[in-house]
Amino acid sequence: MRQVMAPPAKVKARRDDDQDLKLFVLSFTAFFICFYTLIM
């Protein structure tokens, strides 16, 4: 499965960069909210 799905990921490198950035921001904000709620 990995060998079959690997080539398309390389082809969509430009779009994946934007998605990775959005995913990083989303995960960071989610972690910050969880950490903030634990402190409160």
Stockholm file with secondary structure:
# STOCKHOLM 1.0

chainA/1-40         MRQVMAPPAKVKARRDDDQDLKLFVLSFTAFFICFYTLIM
#=GR chainA/1-40 SS CHHHHHHHHHHTHHHHHHHHHHHHHHHHHHHHHHHHHHHC
#=GC SS_cons        CHHHHHHHHHHTHHHHHHHHHHHHHHHHHHHHHHHHHHHC
//
